[in-house]
Amino acid sequence: MIEPGNDNVRTRNLARILGLVHLEGPRSRAALTLATGLNRSTIADLVTELSTAGLVTETAPDPSRRVGRPSPIVAADPRIVAIAVNPEVDAVTIGAVGLDQSIAARVRLERTELVSPDQTAHLVAETVERWRTSALADNRIVGVGVAVPGLVRARDGLVRTAPHLQWQDAPIRELIAESTGLPTAVDNDATLGAVAEHLYGAARGLDHVVYLNGGASGIGGGLIVHGMPVRGVSGYAGEFGQNRPGIAATTDQQAPDGVLEDEVSRARLLQALRLGSADDPTLEAALRASDVPAVAAETDRQRRILATALANAVNVLNPRAIVLGGFLAMLMEGATDQLTDLVRAQSMPANAEDVDIRAAVLADDRLLIGAAEAAFAGLLADPLTQLSSPARSEG
């Protein structure tokens, strides 16, 4: 008979092993022994259990690097996937993200009108059903994560408001869980972007980070403090786009009485480029290729205003890094030093002396990877129980 206490210890150890290979990538059994402090036979038993459950794979070590007794390489099984969803004003992006952060499938469903919560749930269910017999025929789907450009209540995943989508008190978590039969987690898109860049991207290994996400719905933000996401009492922290930056030159102001996201705007970039709609790679390519003075003038104007907003964040939060995602990363391309100088000029010298401004390195995958991380949370906490549990929704 297994004592309950021993069972809990085993669950925690299984979670540790799965978490290590999920976050850090493939590791030898010897490396896992060193990282956990567990003995070799315990590691072997735990890995075997995870492998039998289909959560990890084991391969022979590289013979060319063999020194001493060979140790099998343990990796997260990429066939375990989460469905990641990002509804926006111009498209709904749906991806299947592996436990190793690989993207197994992806689709961007363009929209000419705003998508409703019910329509979003229908699109997700329809896509999952199609992928089950095609792109994901050999995969196991463990849940859905949704990155919403709006205020998501932490305790129950209710979207209190997503103003650009015109969602109000939208139970998107329950709608998707019911339509797909899969456990569903929902969070703010920028918060999930911050988590993704902190775990796997530009802010990896840093404990104090400000992340700003620029999307079709505007600008959102995520905070990492002491290595942990900061969500606020209800889950609404990080709405940098709603701040009102001081604009020194009246000629730079385009939206009187507007907030940051009214001035620093993806839509204004598209307008300057005379593009009706574009995904991030298309917009980025268009900005790189443009030699139109009006486009250069607009990117410079937005960069100046963004710098003031970032300086405010530096003064208040004293971060080690500021990470810019989406169209905000495009504003710093080829102008990182200029943006950094603008920020430092408006910051307290001591607060700014250690800050580094970086572009998100996960690029177009950042919100999908972040949403998948939310969907994987239950599996990573209790690997074997989660696989056998019925669908449920999570905040």
C-alpha positions in Angstrom: 0.0 0.0 0.0 1.3 3.5 -1.0 1.1 6.0 1.9 -0.6 9.3 0.9 2.5 11.2 1.9 4.7 9.1 -0.4 2.3 9.5 -3.2 2.4 13.3 -2.9 6.2 13.2 -2.9 6.2 11.1 -6.0 3.8 13.5 -7.7 6.1 16.5 -6.9 9.1 14.6 -8.2 7.3 13.7 -11.4 6.4 17.3 -11.8 10.0 18.4 -11.2 11.4 16.1 -13.9 8.7 17.1 -16.4 9.1 20.8 -15.6 12.9 20.6 -16.1 12.8 19.1 -19.5 9.8 21.4 -20.5 11.6 24.6 -19.4 15.2 23.7 -20.1 15.1 21.3 -23.0 16.5 17.8 -23.3 18.6 16.6 -20.3 20.5 13.5 -19.6 19.4 11.3 -16.7 22.7 12.3 -15.1 21.9 16.0 -15.4 18.5 15.4 -13.9 20.1 13.6 -11.0 22.4 16.5 -10.4 19.6 19.1 -10.8 17.1 17.4 -8.4 19.4 15.8 -5.9 17.5 12.5 -6.3 19.5 9.2 -6.7 19.9 7.6 -10.1 17.5 4.7 -9.5 14.8 7.2 -8.5 15.4 9.3 -11.6 15.2 6.1 -13.7 11.9 5.1 -12.2 10.4 8.6 -12.6 11.5 8.9 -16.2 10.1 5.5 -17.0 6.8 6.5 -15.5 6.7 9.7 -17.5 7.7 7.9 -20.6 5.1 5.2 -20.2 2.5 8.0 -19.9 3.7 9.5 -23.1 5.0 12.7 -21.6 8.7 12.4 -22.3 10.9 10.6 -24.7 14.3 8.9 -24.2 17.0 8.7 -26.7 20.6 7.3 -26.7 23.3 9.9 -26.0 25.5 11.3 -28.7 28.3 8.7 -29.1 30.8 11.4 -30.0 30.3 13.2 -26.7 30.3 10.1 -24.5 32.6 10.2 -21.5 32.3 7.4 -19.0 29.0 5.6 -18.6 26.4 6.7 -21.2 23.2 8.4 -19.9 20.0 8.5 -21.9 18.7 11.9 -23.0 15.2 12.8 -21.7 13.0 15.3 -23.6 9.5 16.6 -23.4 7.4 14.7 -25.9 6.4 17.2 -28.7 3.3 15.1 -29.4 1.8 16.5 -26.3 0.2 19.8 -27.4 -1.9 22.6 -26.1 -4.2 24.7 -28.4 -3.3 28.4 -28.1 -5.8 31.1 -29.2 -5.4 34.8 -29.7 -8.5 36.6 -30.8 -7.9 40.1 -32.3 -9.8 42.7 -34.1 -8.4 41.7 -37.5 -7.9 37.9 -37.1 -8.2 35.0 -34.8 -4.9 33.1 -34.6 -4.9 29.5 -33.4 -1.9 27.3 -32.9 -0.9 23.9 -31.5 2.1 24.3 -29.3 4.1 21.2 -28.2 5.4 20.6 -24.7 8.8 21.5 -26.1 7.5 24.9 -27.4 7.5 23.7 -31.0 4.6 24.9 -33.2 2.9 21.8 -34.6 0.1 23.7 -36.5 -0.9 27.3 -36.9 -3.7 29.2 -38.7 -4.6 32.9 -38.9 -8.3 33.3 -39.6 -8.7 36.8 -41.1 -11.8 38.8 -40.1 -13.5 41.7 -41.8 -15.8 42.2 -38.7 -15.3 41.8 -35.0 -15.4 38.2 -33.7 -17.8 37.5 -30.8 -17.0 35.2 -27.9 -19.4 32.6 -29.3 -17.8 32.8 -32.8 -14.4 32.5 -31.2 -15.4 29.3 -29.4 -16.9 27.9 -32.7 -13.7 28.7 -34.7 -11.5 27.0 -32.1 -13.7 23.9 -31.9 -13.9 23.7 -35.7 -10.1 24.0 -36.0 -9.4 21.4 -33.3 -11.8 19.0 -34.9 -10.1 19.4 -38.3 -6.6 19.1 -36.9 -7.4 15.9 -35.0 -7.7 14.1 -38.3 -4.8 15.9 -40.1 -2.0 17.9 -38.5 -2.5 16.6 -35.0 -3.6 13.0 -35.9 -0.6 11.6 -33.9 -0.8 14.2 -31.1 -2.5 14.3 -27.7 -4.2 17.6 -26.9 -4.2 18.4 -23.2 -6.0 21.8 -23.1 -6.6 25.2 -24.5 -5.0 28.5 -23.6 -6.5 31.8 -24.7 -4.6 35.1 -24.9 -7.2 37.9 -24.8 -6.4 41.6 -25.5 -8.5 42.8 -22.5 -9.0 42.7 -18.8 -9.3 39.1 -17.6 -10.5 38.4 -14.0 -7.9 36.2 -12.4 -10.3 34.2 -10.2 -12.5 32.8 -12.9 -11.1 33.8 -16.3 -14.1 36.1 -17.1 -13.2 38.7 -19.7 -14.5 41.9 -18.0 -13.8 44.0 -21.0 -11.9 43.7 -24.3 -12.9 47.1 -25.6 -11.5 46.8 -29.1 -13.3 43.4 -29.6 -16.4 44.9 -27.9 -16.5 42.0 -25.4 -18.1 42.7 -22.0 -18.2 40.2 -19.2 -17.5 37.4 -21.7 -17.3 33.8 -20.4 -14.9 32.8 -23.1 -13.3 30.1 -20.9 -16.6 28.2 -20.4 -17.6 28.7 -24.0 -14.4 27.2 -25.4 -14.3 24.4 -22.8 -17.9 23.4 -23.7 -17.3 23.6 -27.4 -14.0 21.6 -27.4 -14.4 19.3 -24.4 -10.9 20.5 -23.3 -9.7 22.2 -20.1 -9.4 25.9 -20.9 -7.3 28.7 -19.3 -7.7 32.4 -20.1 -5.4 35.4 -19.4 -4.5 38.8 -20.7 -2.4 38.6 -23.9 0.4 40.8 -22.7 0.7 39.0 -19.4 1.1 35.7 -21.3 3.6 37.4 -23.7 5.6 38.5 -20.6 5.6 34.9 -19.2 6.7 33.5 -22.6 9.6 35.9 -23.0 10.6 35.5 -19.4 10.7 31.7 -19.6 12.0 31.2 -23.2 12.9 34.5 -24.8 14.5 37.9 -24.4 14.0 38.1 -20.7 15.1 34.5 -19.8 17.0 34.4 -16.5 16.0 38.0 -15.6 13.9 38.6 -12.5 12.7 42.2 -13.0 11.1 42.8 -16.4 8.6 45.2 -18.1 7.0 43.7 -21.2 4.9 45.8 -23.6 2.9 44.1 -26.3 1.8 46.0 -29.4 -1.1 44.5 -31.3 -4.1 45.3 -33.4 -6.1 46.1 -30.2 -3.5 48.5 -28.8 -0.8 48.2 -26.2 -0.8 45.9 -23.2 1.8 45.2 -20.6 3.1 42.5 -18.4 5.4 42.7 -15.3 7.9 40.2 -13.9 9.0 41.1 -10.4 11.3 38.8 -8.4 10.9 36.3 -11.2 7.1 36.1 -10.8 4.3 37.6 -12.9 2.5 40.5 -11.2 -1.2 40.5 -11.9 -2.7 42.8 -9.3 -5.5 42.1 -6.9 -8.0 41.1 -9.7 -5.6 40.3 -12.6 -5.7 43.7 -14.4 -2.1 45.0 -13.8 0.0 46.1 -16.6 -2.3 48.3 -18.7 0.5 50.6 -19.9 -1.5 51.5 -23.1 -4.1 53.3 -21.0 -1.5 55.7 -19.5 -1.3 59.3 -20.7 2.3 60.1 -21.6 3.5 63.7 -21.5 4.2 64.7 -25.1 6.8 67.5 -25.2 6.2 68.6 -28.8 2.6 69.6 -29.7 3.4 68.6 -33.3 3.8 65.0 -32.1 0.3 64.8 -30.6 -2.2 63.2 -33.0 -4.9 62.2 -30.5 -5.8 65.1 -28.1 -6.8 63.8 -24.7 -5.8 60.3 -26.0 -3.9 57.6 -24.1 -0.6 55.9 -25.2 -2.2 53.4 -27.5 -4.0 56.1 -29.3 -0.7 57.8 -30.2 1.6 54.8 -30.5 -0.6 52.7 -32.8 -0.4 49.8 -35.2 -3.3 51.3 -37.2 -1.4 54.6 -37.7 1.6 52.6 -39.1 -0.7 50.8 -41.5 -2.2 54.1 -42.5 1.2 55.6 -43.2 2.1 52.6 -45.3 -1.3 52.7 -47.0 -2.1 49.1 -46.0 -5.5 48.0 -45.0 -4.5 45.0 -42.9 -1.4 42.9 -42.3 0.0 40.3 -40.0 3.2 41.2 -38.1 5.6 39.7 -40.6 4.0 41.6 -43.4 3.9 44.8 -41.5 7.6 44.4 -40.5 8.6 43.7 -44.1 6.7 46.8 -45.3 8.4 49.0 -42.8 11.8 47.7 -43.7 11.2 48.2 -47.4 9.6 51.7 -47.2 11.6 54.8 -48.2 8.6 57.1 -47.9 9.3 60.1 -45.8 5.9 60.1 -44.2 6.5 56.5 -42.9 9.8 57.5 -41.4 8.3 60.5 -39.8 5.5 58.4 -38.2 7.8 55.8 -36.8 10.0 58.6 -35.4 7.0 60.3 -33.8 5.8 57.1 -32.2 9.3 56.2 -31.0 9.5 59.6 -29.2 6.2 59.1 -27.4 7.0 55.5 -26.6 10.3 56.6 -25.0 8.4 58.8 -22.6 6.1 56.0 -21.5 9.1 53.7 -21.1 10.9 56.2 -19.0 7.9 56.4 -16.7 8.1 52.6 -16.3 11.8 52.8 -15.5 11.3 55.4 -12.9 8.5 53.5 -11.2 9.7 49.9 -11.5 13.5 50.0 -12.0 13.5 46.9 -14.3 16.5 45.1 -15.5 15.0 44.8 -19.0 12.2 46.3 -21.1 11.0 43.8 -23.7 8.9 45.1 -26.7 6.7 42.8 -28.7 4.6 43.1 -31.8 4.7 46.3 -33.7 6.5 48.0 -30.8 9.6 45.8 -31.5 9.4 47.1 -35.1 9.8 50.7 -33.8 13.2 49.9 -32.3 14.5 48.0 -35.3 17.6 49.8 -36.4 17.1 52.4 -33.7 17.8 50.6 -30.5 20.4 53.1 -29.4 18.2 56.1 -30.3 15.3 54.7 -28.3 17.5 53.8 -25.3 19.0 57.3 -25.3 15.5 58.9 -25.4 14.5 56.7 -22.5 17.6 57.4 -20.4 17.2 61.2 -21.0 13.8 61.1 -19.4 14.6 58.7 -16.5 16.3 59.1 -13.2 19.9 58.3 -13.9 20.2 55.7 -11.1 17.0 53.9 -12.2 18.1 53.7 -15.8 21.7 52.7 -15.4 21.1 49.0 -15.5 18.1 48.8 -17.9 18.3 47.1 -21.3 15.7 47.6 -24.0 15.2 44.5 -26.1 12.9 43.2 -28.8 10.9 40.0 -28.1 12.8 37.1 -29.6 9.8 34.8 -29.8 8.4 37.1 -32.4 5.0 36.0 -33.8 5.0 32.9 -31.6 5.2 34.8 -28.2 1.4 34.9 -27.4 0.8 31.4 -28.6 3.6 30.0 -26.4 2.4 32.1 -23.5 -1.2 30.9 -23.9 0.1 27.3 -24.2 2.0 27.7 -21.0 -1.3 28.6 -19.2 -2.9 25.5 -20.7 0.0 23.3 -19.6 0.0 24.5 -16.0 -2.2 21.7 -14.6 -0.2 19.0 -16.4 3.1 20.4 -15.2 1.8 20.5 -11.6 0.4 17.0 -11.5 1.4 15.1 -14.7 -0.4 11.8 -14.3 -3.6 13.0 -12.7 -4.1 15.8 -15.3 -3.9 13.3 -18.2 -6.8 11.3 -16.8 -9.0 14.2 -15.6 -12.1 15.3 -17.5 -12.3 18.6 -19.2 -12.6 21.6 -16.9 -12.0 25.3 -17.2 -9.3 27.2 -15.3 -8.7 30.9 -14.7 
